[in-house]
Every structure is written in structure tokens, then in C-alpha cells.
Amino acid sequence: MSIAQRFVACEGDVHPLATETSAAENDSQAHVEYSCDATNLPWVIFRAAHRAANLQGLPARSRAVLAALARTVDASRPYAAIFARRELLTGRAMQSMRTFYRSLDDLQAAGLIQRAPQKRYGEAGLFGRAYLHLTERAAQLLGLAAPVQPVIESNAGMRAEASAAVPSNPPSASVADGAIYKDLSPGSFQKRQPGQLPSDLQRLRSLGFREFLIFKLMKEARQHGKLLSDVVEATWQHLKRANRPICYLRSLLGSTTDFRYQVQTKRAAADNARREQLEATVVKETLMRCAGSVFFDGNGERRIVVGESGESMTVHDFREATPRVAAGAWEPAFVGALEAGRIRSATPDDEERFAACRHAQMSQRPPLVAAATQALPTRELTAHVGAHLAQLKNVLRAARPGLSPS
């Protein structure tokens, strides 16, 4: 059989084989054309990626990178660092590394992202991990955060879209689409940013405490029925010398010690010390003003003389023959009586009245007692005698502390 006859004989067998191969290739190609990624995105992320891809005023490459960032960012923390490698972002944006960095420059110039400087990685001291952050403007445009005020854009359509991010009226949600609308406002469950630390807790930052940690410790203290300010105030001297102050403070929060009582006792003692010091200063100044002056009580029965140096005082009752030297802590009692008005400065009338009362009292005594009294010399406290008595008192106080000589 010739070659031509063999070809004709086999022609019927060859044609069906070619038809089956073409059909298989067509089915495989159709399967590829009608296949896609099966990833399901949350509604908030899907909306953010859609808005990023259709954002006007940016090049197409920048919109692609912003959409990739919108798919990668944590919706619950839109301002946090985006943990994604460059290979992941360039793959989602379908760009080369050079185009990717140009897109980042465009987004940073538009105020949509922040590029933090590189940090050292681990203990090796190598640089790496430069994270990206969305700005407040980008988070509001993408719908990841509720806008504080309407965003002004050049395009009226963008203003309408930004204002529609937080609808004024709640959408009509049924059982079917209720799960779609529940995450339209992620700002309602975002972590609240910390405020200003109390002034008495600012010193914890010098020990390595961060603001977030201090606010967390304040919450833990409330859970244990304490105030962090009281614990720090009561144990500050020990806390600042601790090797691990954070662990030490947390162990104090879980203890049963009443730190509030300790703080109140300490403050009361400090207030008493300040008050006593102030009273001592007032007494000293008053005695310096009254040095060498004569006073009488309210009834004029006692004549009070303050020494020239203000360190001694004599009291002469009209019923007694000689005056007496005041002993003990007479200074506060004298100043208190002077301020309360129970004693007053001497006048000529007070002196005459006191002398008359004393003369009448002496005349009423028996003759022998009066004669003996008149025979005794009258003792008066002179400046020299007062200074000598004050010197003796100082010597006795220095020899025996706490002694009050009479």
C-alpha cells in the first residue's frame, strides 16, 4: 500500500483526535476566563477599597496603592501601623517596586499617609520595619473613621460622598441586609484616645511608664477599690528605688493595704507641722512687738509685764505682795489671750486703779501681816534680772531637752 493510500485510510481516524484536543483546550480556557479570587472582604474594607480606587485628583498608580492599603489596614484601628510587607502591597497594587515608591511619594504629598522612620530590629542593631500610617483625612475619605467636620473638596461629588459616610437617618435594614449596615460607623467602637494625665501621676513617666500603661493601671486600681494616686503617693520613696517599678506597682494594687488611710495620715501630719510652724512664727513676732510693754487683764486685777527681750513675763495680782515669774509654755497662752481681747495694753487709769486696789487690800490685812509685808523689800523684774533668768533657762534646756524650768 502506498503512502497516499495509507493517508486516505487513516484520515478518518486522525480527524476525530484533533477535534477532541481542541474541545479540551477550549474548556480549559473557558474555566480560566470565568474564575476569580474567592476572598470575601468585610463591608467596611470593601467600601474603603472602592473609594480608594475611585478617588479623584490622584494618579492611577497612587489610587491602586491606596486601595491596597485600604484592604490591609485594620478597620478597628485605622490610624495604627499597617503590618504588610512591600511584596504584599506591590502584588495587590500590581506595580513594580520603583512605581510603588513613587506612589507612596504621591500619597504622602497629598497628606493621605504618614511614613514613619525606620526602627532598629531586635538586638542586632539592624534597621528595618518602616511602617505606614493612614492620616485622619484618608481614614475619613475611605469611611474608616467618622468625619469631625465636613471635608471640603473641589469636586461636589466628593463632598456629597464624604457627607454620606455617616447617614443622618438610619437606613431601612431588614433581616437580609441588617448585617451589612451594622459596621457603617466604626468610629463608635474605636479605642478612645487617652487624655491628660493627672499632675500627681506625671512623675511615673520618669520611671519608664507610658501614658497608655498609666491609664490602664488607673483602671486596674479602680477594680481593686483603690486610687492609683494614693498608691503612688504612699509608696513613692520605695517605688522610685525598685528595680522593676511596673511589676512592683501592680503587686501593690492587688494587696489589701489601705493606701488612702496612709495618705490621709501623712497629709494630716504635714498640715499639723505647717500649722505649728505658722503659730510659732506668729507668737514670736507678737512677743517681739510686745517686748517691754505692760498689760492688764479684763478686770484690771492683774498687771502683766513682758521682758525687754520678749523671753520672760511677770504677773502681779493686786492681792499678792510681789509679782510672779511666768513658767512653762506661757508664750502661746499670752498671744492667744491678747488676740481674744482678754488682756489689753495698760493705761494711766489702769495703773492708778491697780495701785488703789493693792493699797486697799494691804490695809485690810492684820497689823502683823501688814507690817511684815511692808518690811519685805519690793521685788521688781529689771532688764538685767530678766536677761539673767532667760540665760539660765536656755542653759537648762540645752542640758536636758524637753525640760521646762520654772
Residue, then its C-alpha position, 0 to 999 in steps of 0.5 A: m500500500s502506498i503512502a497516499q493510500r495509507f493517508v486516505a485510510c487513516e484520515g478518518d481516524v486522525h480527524p476525530l483526535a484533533t477535534e477532541t484536543s481542541a474541545a479540551e483546550n477550549d474548556s480549559q480556557a473557558h474555566v480560566e476566563y470565568s474564575c476569580d479570587a474567592t476572598n470575601l472582604p468585610w463591608v467596611i474594607f470593601r467600601a474603603a477599597h472602592r473609594a480608594a480606587n475611585l478617588q479623584g485628583l490622584p494618579a492611577r498608580s497612587r489610587a491602586v496603592l491606596a486601595a491596597l492599603a485600604r484592604t490591609v489596614d485594620a478597620s478597628r484601628p485605622y490610624a495604627a501601623i499597617f503590618a504588610r510587607r512591600e511584596l504584599l502591597t506591590g502584588r495587590a497594587m500590581q506595580s513594580m517596586r520603583t512605581f510603588y515608591r513613587s506612589l507612596d511619594d504621591l500619597q504622602a504629598a497629598g497628606l493621605i499617609q504618614r511614613a514613619p522612620q525606620k526602627r532598629y530590629g531586635e538586638a542586632g542593631l539592624f534597621g528595618r520595619a518602616y511602617l505606614h500610617l493612614t492620616e485622619r483625612a484618608a481614614q475619613l475619605l475611605g469611611l474608616a473613621a467618622p468625619v469631625q467636620p465636613v471635608i471640603e473638596s473641589n469636586a461636589g461629588m466628593r463632598a456629597e460622598a464624604s457627607a454620606a459616610v455617616p447617614s443622618n437617618p438610619p437606613s431601612a435594614s431588614v433581616a437580609d441586609g441588617a448585617i451589612y449596615k451594622d459596621l457603617s460607623p466604626g468610629s463608635f467602637q474605636k479605642r478612645q484616645p487617652g487624655q491628660l494625665p493627672s499632675d500627681l501621676q506625671r512623675l511615673r513617666s520618669l520611671g519608664f511608664r507610658e501614658f497608655l500603661i498609666f491609664k490602664l493601671m488607673k483602671e486596674a486600681r479602680q477594680h481593686g477599690k483603690l486610687l492609683s494616686d494614693v498608691v503612688e503617693a504612699t509608696w513613692q520613696h520605695l517605688k522610685r528605688a525598685n528595680r522593676p517599678i511596673c511589676y512592683l506597682r501592680s503587686l501593690l494594687g492587688s494587696t489589701t493595704d489601705f493606701r488612702y488611710q496612709v495618705q490621709t495620715k501623712r497629709a494630716a501630719a504635714d498640715n499639723a507641722r505647717r500649722e505649728q510652724l505658722e503659730a510659732t512664727v506668729v507668737k514670736e513676732t507678737l512677743m517681739r512687738c510686745a517686748g517691754s510693754v505692760f498689760f492688764d487683764g479684763n478686770g484690771e486685777r492683774r498687771i502683766v509685764v513682758g521682758e525687754s527681750g520678749e523671753s520672760m513675763t511677770v504677773h502681779d495680782f493686786r492681792e499678792a505682795t510681789p509679782r510672779v515669774a511666768a513658767g512653762a509654755w506661757e508664750p502661746a497662752f499670752v498671744g492667744a489671750l491678747e488676740a481674744g481681747r482678754i488682756r489689753s495694753a495698760t493705761p494711766d487709769d489702769e495703773e492708778r486703779f491697780a495701785a488703789c486696789r493693792h493699797a486697799q487690800m494691804s490695809q485690810r490685812p492684820p497689823l502683823v501681816a501688814a507690817a511684815t509685808q511692808a518690811l519685805p523689800t519690793r521685788e521688781l523684774t529689771a532688764h538685767v534680772g530678766a536677761h539673767l533668768a532667760q540665760l539660765k533657762n536656755v542653759l537648762r534646756a540645752a542640758r536636758p531637752g524637753l525640760s521646762p524650768s520654772 
